[in-house]
Amino acid sequence: MPIRSSGHLTDDEIRRASELEAETAAKERAAMAEEIRRRTRNRGHEPRAGADVNAPLSVRAAHEYAYVARDVRRITLTAGLTVAILAVLYVLVNVMGVISI
């Protein structure tokens, strides 16, 4: 129940204000959903069937986690390869003395 203000609103006025607020919030959610759909269409991607545009971003972007995982694996592979090359160069230069700098 809303807190009464010093303006002495009647229960009907409070109820009507609550209804108007709920209606406005619903319109705003619908407008945001339409904006997301419009941006998605403009980028050349159609929204997936059954996708809830009002869902949190983490839920809507879940299909992109596979791309992120693939990229992290590639970064790890690249870093490992770089460390291995540096280790071989270290052994060649400092331990075996094959290359003198």
HELIX and SHEET records of a PDB file:
HELIX    1   1 ASP A   11  ASN A   42  1                                  32    
HELIX    2   2 LEU A   57  ARG A   60  1                                   4    
HELIX    3   3 ALA A   62  GLU A   64  5                                   3    
HELIX    4   4 TYR A   65  TYR A   90  1                                  26    
HELIX    5   5 VAL A   91  VAL A   95  3                                   5    
END                                                                             
